[in-house]
Amino acid sequence: MARAVTEFDSATITTIHGFATQVLGTLGANSATDPDATLVDAGQSEVAAACSDVLAWASTQPQFVGALPTYSNLVKATSTAKSIPDLSLAPRWGKRARRSRRRC
């Protein structure tokens, strides 16, 4: 118990990704990973794909033609909104969604 108390501050606290990186690092030459690989933000490619899909769909809707933002402006606005931690970006489904679209 004394050892656990004295070595408590040396415990590693990490995310699951950090843990996986540590495990892969201990495998050394036995692992089939690229040691120069880096993690990228998949979120930005998801934002780009979602914005592309939204603009493609909205361009087929007569009520939106002429009022659509440019692709780059939509990506920028979506990325900015996505960076707000307590903002929930989710589609609305059902009767409530149809009502709220009419008010826009």
N, C-alpha and C positions, 0 to 999 in steps of 0.2 A: 504494500500500500504506500509505503514511504517513497518508493521509486516512482510510482504512478503520479504522486503529488509533485515530486521534484522535477519530473520530465513533462509535466502537463503543458508548459509553454512551448515545448518543442514539437507538439503535435501539428501535423499538416492539415490545414482546412482548405478545401478546394471544391470546385464544381465537378460534375461528372465528367466534363470534357477534360479538365485538368487531371483528374484521376486516370482517365484513359490514356492521356499523354504520358503520364508517369509510368503506367504499366507497360506501354509500348516501348518507352525508353529503356526499361530494364531488360527487355528482350534482346536488345542490341542487334547483332547480325542475324539472329534467328527470326526477326520479324521482316515481313515483306512491305515495309512502309518506306516512304521517301523521307529521309531526314531533313530535307530542305523544304518540305511541304509546309504551307501556312494555312490557317483557317481564314475564310473570307466571310463577309456578311451576306448570307443568302437572302436576307431581307430586302436588299436593294433590287435584286433581280426579280423577287416576288412583286415588289412595288411596280417595277417597269412592266411586268407581264399583266398585272391587274389593271393598270392604267391603259394599256393597249387594248385589253378586252373591253373595258368600259367605253372607251372612245369608239371602238368598232361597233359595239351594240348601240350606243347612243346615236351614232351617225345614221342608223336605219330608222330612227324614231323621228317623225316629222316635227314634234313639239320641241326637240332639242337642236335641230339643224340651225346653224347660225348663232347658237348660244354656247357652243362647245369651246372649252379652253384648248390651247395648243397642247400637244403631247408633253413638251418639256415643262410647261407651266403646271400641268396636272401632276407630273412626277414630282416636281419641286414641292407643290402644296401637300401632296400625299406624304412625302418624306418628312416634311415639317410636322404634319399632324401626327404621324407615326412616332415621332420623337417625344411626344407629350405622354409621360408615364401613365397618367390616370384617365386618358382618353380611350374610350372603347369604340373601335371601328368595326361595325358588324352590320350586315344587311338586315333589313326588316322583311319579314314574310307575312303573308296572310292579309286579312281585311284591314288591319291597322296600317299596313304599308301602303295599300291602295288609297286609303283616306289621306295619309300624310303626303303622298305624291301630288294629290289634287290641290293641296294648299300651297305647294311650292310656286 
